[in-house]
Amino acid sequence: MSLKGYILRRILYIVPVMIAITLMNFTLINIAPGDPVLVRVGLIKCETPECYNNAYNKAAIEMGLMSPNYYTVPWFERYVSFMTDLLHFDFGRSWSNTQGGEGIPVADIIKRHAVYTVTLNALSFVLSLLLSTAIGVVSATRSRSFWDKSLTVAMLLGYSMPLFWLAKLLMYVSFVLFGFTGVSNKQAFDKPLLLNPHFYKFMLLPLLSLTLGGLVFMARLIRSQLLEILRQDYIKTAMAKGVEQRAVIYKHAFRNGLLPIVTIIGNSLPGLLSGSVMIETVFSWPGLGTYFLEAAFMRDFPMMMATNTIFPFLFLIARLLTDITYVFIDPRIKY
């Protein structure tokens, strides 16, 4: 099969997979215990049962859970409506994020807050990749040395730390040394962002937390992959011929060890948009991760379905791009 045929087949596979994913997620969200309407009307002050019932019915109709004739809309009927809107790239209106008594469109929330998440996670990903590559190469080329043992111990310690705990630790150290917790405030998001020094100031600790959390696994993987390749006969032959060590490492060994690294990069791409929920929550960073977590707590079905639709789709696309990249890295791979 040609590469074009393989790509076309994989694209066609995405359609039934996404239908199955959305159906499963929609079903699980709707059969979960709890009443989302109660969350919506919980802040309404009503002194009589009649007032409360009217407020409940009005909210249920606005949320699409009840028809104007006051009968409950079946979940499958709502799923068909959701898929119909999805074909028009419409995720509906948020149930918990309202303005003027009306839900804000989910697409608007994503557009408004995606820039914070993408900026933070893209920078941390690039820094993690660069630093992990340097650490992995140093550890592999100086195996069993003091540097290798020190870096290995540091990576093991970092790998054993939960990301939210690492963020709290950095917050504490920063507060003790500089009196700065890193918790964001409104000044950090005044427009224009790129010219706002407060934006970079409050992004520093979340960026450092994500970078340290991400580079540990990649550095260990690069080290183990390079160690295995450096033991191969063709590497020993190149060194015996007098080829410069730098050329052997980066031209021969490193390229043959790229496949696992490309896999990690491909799997990390959807995370650039989803963000780190824990880090964004710890530092009050107004990214998509924070809003998706709040949507789960508030039983905001449209936001939850947007999350559970966008990210599986991004993951499938990333996996496709990763598999295509394999061909250009290793010509021996055929589809």
N, C-alpha and C positions, 0 to 999 in steps of 0.2 A: 504494500500500500504506500502511495506517495504521501509526502508531508501534507500537501493540500487536502487530500482525501481524509487523512487523519484529523486535521483541524476541523474540517466540515463535520465529520462524524462526532467529534467531541462537542462541537457547538450544538448539534442536534440533541445530544444527550442532556445538555443543560436544561432543556425545556421540561421533559418529564421529571427530572430530578427536582427542579424548583417547584413544580406543581405538588410533588409529594412532600417537599419540605414545608411549603406554605400550608398545605392541608393538615399536616401533622401538628405544626405549631399553632394554627388557629384552633384546632380541636383541643389541644392541651390547655391553651390559655382560657378557653371558654368553659371547660369542665373543672377548672381549678376552683377550690372553695372560695367563697367571698362574693360580695355584691359590689361591683364598681360604682353603681348608682349611689350607694350609701356614702362612698368616699366623696362623690361630687356634691351631695346635698348636706354633708356633715357640718359645714360651716353656716348653713342657713338657720336663722333663728325663727322657730315656729312655736307658738304658744298653744295651738290646737292641733289635734290629729288631722283635721281637714286641711289645714294649711300645709302640714308635712306631706300628706298624700298628694296634694296638688303640686308641690315642689318636686316630689319624687317622680310623678308621672311626666311632668314637663322636662325634667333632666333626662329621663329614660327615652323620651321621644327625640330630644335633641341628640342623644348619643346613638340613636338608631337601634336601640334594644327593644323599643316598643313602637308599635304603629300608632298613627293618630286615632285609630279606632280602639286603642287600649288593649291590644292583644300582643303577647310576646312574640317577637320576630324569631323564627327558628335560626339556630346557629348556621345551618348549611345555607340558608337563604342569605344570611349576612356574609358568608364566605364567598358566594357567587358575586355579591355586590362588591366585596373587597377586590376580587380578581378582576372584575370589570373596570373598577377605578384604577387598578394597578397597571392595566394596559395603557392607560392615559397618564401614567407616572403620577398618579394622585394617591397619596397615602391617607387621605382623610384629615380630620381635624383632631387635635389633641383634646383629651377629656380633662386633663389636669392643668394644662397651661391655657388659661383663658385671658381674653382681653375684651372689655366691654360686654361681659356676659356671654361671649362666644368663643369657642375653641380656636386656638391659633393653628393654622395649617401645619401639619407635621413637616412638610417639605420646607416651609419657611424656617422652622426651628433648626432643621439640619443645615440649611444654607447659612444661617446666622452664626451657628456655633461650630461649624466644621473647620473654619479657619484656625480656631484656637487648638483644636485637636490635631489637625494635620501639621501645623507648624511645630507643635511640641513633639509629636511622635516622629515626624520626619527627621528633625534635627537629632533626636536621641538615637534613631536608627542608624543614621550616617555615622555619628560619633561612636556608637557601639561597634559598628562594622569595622571602622578604621582602627580603633583601639584593640579590638579582639584579634584582628589580623596581625597587628604588631606583636601583641602578647603571645599569640599562638606560634608565630614564627620564631621569636626569641626562645620560647620554652622548648620547641622542637629541635632547633639547631644547637641548643646548649643543654641537651638532655642530661639530667642528673647533676647539673651544676647548681651552685648556690642560687642563681637567678631562677632556674627552673623550679627548684624546690620551694623557694619563697613565693613565686607566682602561683604554684599549684596549691599551696596552703591558703593563699589569699582567695583564689578562685573557689576552693571548697567552702571557705567561710562565707563568701558572698552567695554561693549557690544554696547554702543551707538557710539563709535569711529570707523570710517572707518579704515580699516587696513593700507591703504597707509598713512592716516593722522597720525596714531600712529607711523608708521615708520619714517615719517618726524619729528615728535615730539622727538623721541628718537635720531634721527640724530642731531637735534638742541641742545638738552641737552648735548649730548656727545661732540659736538664741543665746547660749552661754557665751560664745565668742563675740558675737556681733549685735546681740539684742534683736535679731531678725528671725521671725518664724517662717517666713515665706508664704504665709496664707494670703491669698490674693484679695485685693480690694478693688473698688471701682476705678481708681486711678490707673490701674494696670491696663484697662481696656478702653481708654479714651482714644478716639480716632484722631489722626491716622496711627495705626498700630506700629508701623515700621519706624516712625519718628518719635515714638513715645518711649522714653527711657525706663518708665515704670514697668512697661510690658516685659522688657528683658530682665529687669530686676526681679520681678516676681516669677518669671519663668525659670530662673536659675536653679532653684532647689528641685522642682519637679523634673527638670531636664536632667539634672545630676542623678536623681533617683532612678529614672527610667534607663539612663545610660549604664549605670552600674549594674542594674538588674538584668539588662539585656546582654552585656558583653561577656558575662561569666560563662554562660552556656556555649556561646559561639567560640570563645577563646579555647575552651576545653576541646571542642569538636575539631577546630583547626589544628590544635596541637596533636591530638591523637591521629588525625588523618595524615598530617605531614610526617609524623614519626613512622607510620606504616609505609608511606611512599619512599622515604629516605632510606629504608632498608632494602628497597628493590635493587635488582642487579643492574638495571640500566642507569640508575643514579650512581651506583658505585663505579660503573664503567666510565661515566662522564667525568667523575672526579679523578679517576685514574689517568684519564687522558689530559688532565691539566686544565679542564674547564673551570673558570672562575666560580667560586662558591655561590656568589650572588646570582649568577646566571643559572646555575644548577637549581637553586631553590625557587627562583621566581619564574624561570622559563620552562623548566621541566616538572619539578615536583609540585609547585603551587597550582599550576594549571590542571594537573591530573587530580588534584584534591578539591577542585571547585564544585563538583557535583553535590556533595552534602551541603556546601555553603549556599549554592544556588537554591537548594530545596528550602533552607531556612529563610532565605530572602523572600522566596515566593510565598511561603506560609506567613511571613510577617507583613506582607503588603496590606491585607485587609485590616490589620491592626492599626495602620496609619490613620484610618478613618474612625475605627471603633474606639481607639484610645485605651488608656489604662484606667479602669473604673476606680481602682483603689487609690492610685496616685492623684487623680483629679479630685476625688472626694477628700483626701487628706489635706490637700492644699487649696480646696475650694476653687479649683480651676474650672471655668464655665464651658467645658468641652462637651462633646456628645456623650462621653462615658458617664458623666454626672447626670445628664438628663435621662439617659437610658436606665440608670439605677433608680432614679426618682420615679420613672414610669412604672417600673416593676413594683415599687412600694405603693404607688397610688393606683395600681391596676388600670393604667392608661393603655387600653388595648391597641388603639391605633399606633402609638409610639412603640409599643412592644412588637407589634407585627412589622412595623417599618424596620426595627432592629433585626428581627429574625428573618427578614427577607433580603435586606441589603447585604448583610455580612456573609451569609451563605453564598449569595451570588458573586460577591467579590472574591470569596475563597475559591469558587469553581473557576473563575477567570484567572486568578493567580496560579492555580494548579495547571491550567492549560498553558499559560505563558512559561511556567517553569519547565514543563515537559518539552515545549518547543525549544527552549534555551539549551536543553541537554544536547540536542543535535549539533548545535554550533560549538559547544564546548568539547564534546567527544564525538568525532565523526564515526566511531564504531557503532553508535546507537542508530538503529533504523526503525521506522514505523511502517 
